[in-house]
Amino acid sequence: MKSELAALPRLPRDAEGPVFRAPWEAQAFAMAVTLAERGLFTWKEWATYLADEIAAARVRGEADDGSRYYHDWLAALEKIVADKGLVATDALLTRKDEWDRAARATPHGQPIVLPRRP
């Protein structure tokens, strides 16, 4: 497992810097890598979830030009953590709703602040 993850760059870059277009993409990438490093799923399992999500996006007719890659990545991450029981489905849905409400209420360019959990 460690050798598979060691082959990944810590932060994907090109000649001009990080390849992430938004901070959430880097965060989703880091979450998947961290969970795999902690042994909560194997990299092979992760690859299967991601491949399934990319295939489902194609079936839905979504663009296959790389612009939605991290949307697929995040959807795969949500599914694997739910399937593995790492987060309850209702807790995941609640947090997604909280995020959506906070994002809509936050002025452009300002950090999004989620409600604190007890």
C-alpha positions, 0 to 999 in steps of 0.5 A: 500500500505505502509503495503504491501511494509513494508513487503518487506526487504529494501535490500534482504539479505541472511546470506552472504550479499545482494542477488543482483549479480550486482548493476543494479539489486539492482537499478531496485529493488529500482526503482520499490519499490520507484515508488510503494511507491510514488503511481504511481502504486499499488503493485498488478499491479506490481506483475501482470506485473512481473508475465506476464514477467516471463511467457513470458520468459518461453514461449521464453524458457529462463532458469527458474532457477532464474538467469534471475529474475532481467532481467524479473524485469527490463522488467516489470518495463520498461513496467509498466512505459511506460503503465502508461505514466511515461516515453515516449516510445521514451525517454525510447528507447533513454535512453536504446540506450545511456546506451548500447553505454556507456556500450560498450565504458566503460572499464571493471571495470570502472563506466558507465557514461551516457550523461547528459540530458539538 
